Amino acid sequence: MNSRHGDESASLTRSLALILNAVPLAIKVRAMPQHLIVMGALALSLFLLALLGAASPARAYVGGEDFVPGQVVVKLEPTTGSTIVEINADYGLTVLDELPGSPGIYLLKVPAGSDTEGVVGQLVNDSRLSYAEPNFVAKTAEGDGVHKAWGTSDINGSSEQYAASALGLPCAANVSLGQDTTVAVIDTGAQLDHPQLAPNFEDVARYDFVDNDRNPKESRVGLDEDGDGLKDELVGHGTHVAGIVDLVAPAAKIMPLKVLDSEGYGDIFTIAKAISYAKSNGADVINLSLGSSHRSAMLQEVIEDTIKNDVVVAAAAGNSNTTVPHYPAAGNGTAASADGLVAVTAVDMYDKKSDYANYGTWVDIAAPGNDIRSTFPINLYANWSGTSMATPFISGQAALIHAVYGSLDPVGVETKIRNSAQPLTLQNLTYVGMLGTGEANVCASLR
């Protein structure tokens, strides 16, 4: 579904219906001119829409939308000396937010009644801007409603799963447990007091960018934020991802940063804020088990800057079983290389590409992604499948490499991940050259 929202009539109709339904019956039946009722309701509806438009960008998202209606992201071209005040005056825009640590990058609100894509089309031709783009919606790879957690119980069993053996985790544990490293999990939040994870969360910076507070806990309420009839499909996603990091690097600290709602939706500007926060608060590795089919110049720039500041970024390749690049994992969409951004796809217990996993020359590495058992709210464990589950195995691996080889920069860390991988050619003749350098071997990468 393409989000062209210049015409807000559908939203206005819904708001009007809610307002009219809220009017007491005794008032409705009074002999009051109908046009006055409608005009008053319309005025109140427009007022409410204005309030909603000015709200925080981190809010509920409608499934299938490509971008947040009425919001654009821009970066000032520094060589022109132009200001955001000038840009806003010329286009009728207003500032919603400025990206911390990245001067000149702003989230702007378009004028009421304007077509978001049309405004972007005008801005991209303005020489005072380095770029302009919609505030793209991003989501977990498992946000399609097909890949859901299952087998929930209080039984862990993670030490028995095939993934630990495939990755050589028992061997790796004899070398390092990830002491003195920090992995930021940018996701749906986490159960911060989960018995297995509570020590990992101690004395680590944290933030909830959805509710704008310092308590990034998983949602526990029964919401249906995308209107698909299914409630809280992605509650537990962040907790599950964090548990996989803990499985690989149990002594590593985990920085929980919430950017996605309980349905697994968020936006690129909020994700960029979290990445900037992680960089500024001591993260050595950032895990992004999320993404979009749209390449964001802003998000790519923020990630590249983060890598330059000695932070490895691991990102999920996506679950659409396609070669179409998934961002931000795919970087600039070209062939993969050791650049500090690791695109992770998934394989099953037989070392075959998972039937849902994306693939292509832009993929860096593969890791187990099927039926992965990990931590889950509340104080439980569950199985989940997806490239979101494969990615934290690599984030944990990066933490271990950082702990053992502290002088390596992100490119050096990724080089070890790529060069130590086990070939997958024989099991995947159809996907030769499209599953990265092979399946990660954590033990081998520490030698």
ABEGO torsion letter per residue (X at the ends): XBBBAABAAAAAAAAAAAAAAABBAAAAABBBBAAAAAAAAAAAAAAAAAAAAABBABBBBBBGBABBBGBBBBBBBAAAGBBAAAAAAAAGBBBABBBBGBBGBBBBBBBBGBBAAAAAAAAAABAABABBBBBBBBBBAAAAGABBBBGBBABBGAAABAAAAAAGAAAAAAABAGBGBBBBBBBAEBBAABAAAAAAABGBBBBBAAAGBABBBBBABBBBAAGAGBBGAABGAAAAAAAAAAAABAABBBBBBBABBAAGBBBAAAAAAAAAAAAAAGBABBBBBBEBABBBAAAAAAAAAAAAAGBBBBBBAEAAGBABBBOAAAEAGBBBBBAGBBBBBBBBAAGBBBAABBBEAABABBBBABGBBBBBOBGBBBBBBEAAAAAAAAAAAAAAAAAABAABBAAAAAAAAAAABBBAAAABAAABGAAEAEBBBAAAAAX
